[in-house]
């Protein structure tokens, strides 16, 4: 029984990481969180540029490129003043 519960919990956790988390994005925007994960905005295996740009311009002091279903593919990104 413990193995089944652990497997279900691991599957649920993986689903959270793979999908967007608008609730967490809102907390970053409200200033409740100073660290953000890019996956909260979303992930696209072929082009995650809009998600990465949104996370970088969110106002978070730290932006983490967390694990996703594949590599973070992006078009060129440019620095905004005071961002890096």
Beta strands, then each sheet from edge to edge (+ up, - down):
strand 1: 35-37
strand 2: 62-64
sheet 1: 1+ 2+
end
